[in-house]
Amino acid sequence: MKSLLRTWIRGRLHGYRELVNQVDPSKPLRGGPARTVAVVGGGLAGIAAASVLGERGFRVHLFERNSYLGGKVGSWTVEFPDGFRARVDHGFHAFFRHYYNLSRFLEETGAGRHLEAIEDYLILSRDGRRYGFAGVETTPVLNILSLMRRGFFSVKEVVFNPRLAGLRALLRFDPRRTFEEWDGVSYDEFAARLGLPGGLKLVFGAFARAFFTPGDRISAAELIKSFHFFYLAHDRGLLYDYFDRDYQEALIGPVTARLSAAGVRVETGTPVESLGRGDGRFAVNGQPFDYVVLAADTAGTRRLAAGSAWLRENAPELHRRLTGLQSSPGYAVLRIWLDRRAGEGWPVFVVTEKQQVLDSVTFHHRFDAGARAWAGKTGGGVYELHCYAVPPELATEAEVREAFLRELHHYLPALGDARVLYEHLQLRRDFTAFDRNLHNERPWYDPGVPNLYLAGDWVKLPVPAMLMEAAFTSGLLSANAVLAANGLREERVWSVPRKGILA
Ligand SMILES: Cc1cc2nc3c(=O)[nH]c(=O)nc-3n(C[C@H](O)[C@H](O)[C@H](O)COP(=O)(O)OP(=O)(O)OC[C@H]3O[C@@H](n4cnc5c(N)ncnc54)[C@H](O)[C@@H]3O)c2cc1C
């Protein structure tokens, strides 16, 4: 019976995979006059566009503001006053197995061999309960029922709460109707309307926080889309992979080699301040280009658009949308080197029920070679603490740090007396906002300005992808638009099914 059900669900969801574009094999891969492309921004979105177009014979110049490539998956070295040096990054990332486009790229570049499977997706509640996803049924819909057997909620809670029927919205994801119906509603309001039972509230809350926008601001439509994308549209489960070493070695090294083989000129430490146009071509940092793929983050794009008089005069609607792009309220990542270790039996990354700041803890000394060597030598441990939305009442770095340590000690009391030997705190405001009512304002990756394309996890796409997969896919779609305009064969772009099972 169950296997029949699994087969039916798989059929309803198109085998969990859809080809987004028609690829005409009779079209050439390369050819025509060599055209030039400026890619602005070297995160995953810019990397996707640059690598495809470079490999297809375009002369690609990638401009990156930071001194390193990779954007939020890049890494850099910090040096402390006593000479101790360590590589740090924006934070631990989960590479989910249904990131079809990004996964293929990681395999092709060789970065995929550095991916390690997480033991469990573990959520810790304040009162000491633990919710894990290892071994949970992976077939969509059945996976929700499986949560009931795991104690996330009970039959009684469902039977006595008819409001929970509202959860059907999750199974009915439709790119147009879901946003029409739910984009003006916050997650907190959505959860209150449903009267979610405790266990489900904890899990949904943890899930919602992973999009860096507080519950009273985040759009319920974005969350329904995300729930569809991460949980209800594929059978790869919620367990994911992570890089077993620092991003430079695991990912950016192989990516740089690939870009270089494709002839892409990468210029780091080179921000683009404005976009101009003259003699029928774009002007980027004083050089002429036939095409531009704008793949900067929200903050960078906003600034760049504000400085672009040409855009304001010739594409006022796009200029308005780009200058109005919003970033989330701000996140914090604290890396600490402690004189002892605890929590060694847990997965290397655990989600915590946030009290004021702490959303997750990463145990770096368990997988990152540099941290492991340091921990082996000193007997200490290297931890990374994430706060995806810093509350406005914490005004200073010191307050954020103090709250981080207080909550870490709550979950790992054995670290209560630990000495902090080194620390590195980042407070940043460069994450895409997923607030209510932003959807209609997001520009499409092909914004209707000849030869200009947009890429990044903030861009509106024809697929329900989120975060890294959205960024990478947007870069592929932008590259495809350039290929199509030149009569060349497009790259295949994949997606999970674009609508929910009941849509
Ligand atoms: C702490 C943390 C944890 C995360 N965890 C996950 C996770 O587990 N799973 C997941 O899928 N995603 C996760 N993400 C999100 C993920 O990192 C992003 O969605 C993705 O990397 C965005 O890629 P991007 O190319 O759109 O943007 P970015 O990586 O932000 O790249 C944009 C680039 O543009 C550059 N730039 C900006 N302005 C200019 C300019 N004027 N000129 C030149 N360059 C410019 C920037 O320096 C940057 O390098 C996490 C993010 C953070 C911060």
The ligand as an SDF file (V2000), in Angstrom:
LIG
                    3D

 53 58  0  0  0  0  0  0  0  0999 V2000
   25.4390   32.7490    7.9080 C   0  0  0  0  0  0  0  0  0  0  0  0
   24.8190   32.2830    6.6200 C   0  0  0  0  0  0  0  0  0  0  0  0
   24.3530   30.9870    6.5170 C   0  0  0  0  0  0  0  0  0  0  0  0
   23.7290   30.5580    5.3450 C   0  0  0  0  0  0  0  0  0  0  0  0
   23.3130   29.2730    5.2490 N   0  0  0  0  0  0  0  0  0  0  0  0
   22.7880   28.8110    4.0910 C   0  0  0  0  0  0  0  0  0  0  0  0
   22.4450   27.4570    3.9410 C   0  0  0  0  0  0  0  0  0  0  0  0
   22.6190   26.6750    4.8810 O   0  0  0  0  0  0  0  0  0  0  0  0
   21.9180   27.0360    2.7690 N   0  0  0  0  0  0  0  0  0  0  0  0
   21.7060   27.9030    1.7090 C   0  0  0  0  0  0  0  0  0  0  0  0
   21.2430   27.4810    0.6420 O   0  0  0  0  0  0  0  0  0  0  0  0
   22.0480   29.2030    1.8280 N   0  0  0  0  0  0  0  0  0  0  0  0
   22.5630   29.6750    2.9780 C   0  0  0  0  0  0  0  0  0  0  0  0
   22.9140   30.9890    3.0960 N   0  0  0  0  0  0  0  0  0  0  0  0
   22.5410   31.9000    1.9850 C   0  0  0  0  0  0  0  0  0  0  0  0
   23.5460   31.8410    0.8320 C   0  0  0  0  0  0  0  0  0  0  0  0
   24.8280   32.1560    1.2920 O   0  0  0  0  0  0  0  0  0  0  0  0
   23.1260   32.8540   -0.2300 C   0  0  0  0  0  0  0  0  0  0  0  0
   21.7810   32.6530   -0.6000 O   0  0  0  0  0  0  0  0  0  0  0  0
   23.9660   32.7730   -1.5100 C   0  0  0  0  0  0  0  0  0  0  0  0
   25.3180   32.4960   -1.2510 O   0  0  0  0  0  0  0  0  0  0  0  0
   23.8110   34.0850   -2.2510 C   0  0  0  0  0  0  0  0  0  0  0  0
   24.6200   34.1090   -3.4020 O   0  0  0  0  0  0  0  0  0  0  0  0
   24.5970   35.3900   -4.3280 P   0  0  0  0  0  0  0  0  0  0  0  0
   25.5430   35.1650   -5.4250 O   0  0  0  0  0  0  0  0  0  0  0  0
   23.1730   35.7150   -4.6660 O   0  0  0  0  0  0  0  0  0  0  0  0
   25.0540   36.6030   -3.3810 O   0  0  0  0  0  0  0  0  0  0  0  0
   26.4080   36.8630   -2.5930 P   0  0  0  0  0  0  0  0  0  0  0  0
   27.0320   35.6040   -2.1690 O   0  0  0  0  0  0  0  0  0  0  0  0
   26.0620   37.8750   -1.5530 O   0  0  0  0  0  0  0  0  0  0  0  0
   27.3520   37.5080   -3.6930 O   0  0  0  0  0  0  0  0  0  0  0  0
   27.1890   38.8140   -4.1340 C   0  0  0  0  0  0  0  0  0  0  0  0
   28.5690   39.3740   -4.3970 C   0  0  0  0  0  0  0  0  0  0  0  0
   28.4580   40.6620   -5.0020 O   0  0  0  0  0  0  0  0  0  0  0  0
   29.5390   41.4400   -4.5290 C   0  0  0  0  0  0  0  0  0  0  0  0
   29.2250   42.8530   -4.7660 N   0  0  0  0  0  0  0  0  0  0  0  0
   28.2970   43.6070   -4.1450 C   0  0  0  0  0  0  0  0  0  0  0  0
   28.2930   44.8390   -4.6630 N   0  0  0  0  0  0  0  0  0  0  0  0
   29.2370   44.8620   -5.6210 C   0  0  0  0  0  0  0  0  0  0  0  0
   29.7050   45.8710   -6.5180 C   0  0  0  0  0  0  0  0  0  0  0  0
   29.1870   47.0980   -6.5200 N   0  0  0  0  0  0  0  0  0  0  0  0
   30.6960   45.5520   -7.3670 N   0  0  0  0  0  0  0  0  0  0  0  0
   31.2430   44.3050   -7.3780 C   0  0  0  0  0  0  0  0  0  0  0  0
   30.8420   43.3260   -6.5390 N   0  0  0  0  0  0  0  0  0  0  0  0
   29.8360   43.5990   -5.6870 C   0  0  0  0  0  0  0  0  0  0  0  0
   29.6180   41.0760   -3.0590 C   0  0  0  0  0  0  0  0  0  0  0  0
   30.8700   41.4270   -2.5030 O   0  0  0  0  0  0  0  0  0  0  0  0
   29.3980   39.5640   -3.1220 C   0  0  0  0  0  0  0  0  0  0  0  0
   30.6080   38.8690   -3.2550 O   0  0  0  0  0  0  0  0  0  0  0  0
   23.5480   31.4530    4.2530 C   0  0  0  0  0  0  0  0  0  0  0  0
   24.0430   32.7540    4.3570 C   0  0  0  0  0  0  0  0  0  0  0  0
   24.6610   33.1750    5.5180 C   0  0  0  0  0  0  0  0  0  0  0  0
   25.1650   34.5820    5.6120 C   0  0  0  0  0  0  0  0  0  0  0  0
  1  2  1  0
  2  3  1  0
  2 52  2  0
  3  4  2  0
  4  5  1  0
  4 50  1  0
  5  6  2  0
  6  7  1  0
  6 13  1  0
  7  8  2  0
  7  9  1  0
  9 10  1  0
 10 11  2  0
 10 12  1  0
 12 13  2  0
 13 14  1  0
 14 15  1  0
 14 50  1  0
 15 16  1  0
 16 17  1  0
 16 18  1  0
 18 19  1  0
 18 20  1  0
 20 21  1  0
 20 22  1  0
 22 23  1  0
 23 24  1  0
 24 25  2  0
 24 26  1  0
 24 27  1  0
 27 28  1  0
 28 29  2  0
 28 30  1  0
 28 31  1  0
 31 32  1  0
 32 33  1  0
 33 34  1  0
 33 48  1  0
 34 35  1  0
 35 36  1  0
 35 46  1  0
 36 37  1  0
 36 45  1  0
 37 38  2  0
 38 39  1  0
 39 40  1  0
 39 45  2  0
 40 41  1  0
 40 42  2  0
 42 43  1  0
 43 44  2  0
 44 45  1  0
 46 47  1  0
 46 48  1  0
 48 49  1  0
 50 51  2  0
 51 52  1  0
 52 53  1  0
M  END
$$$$
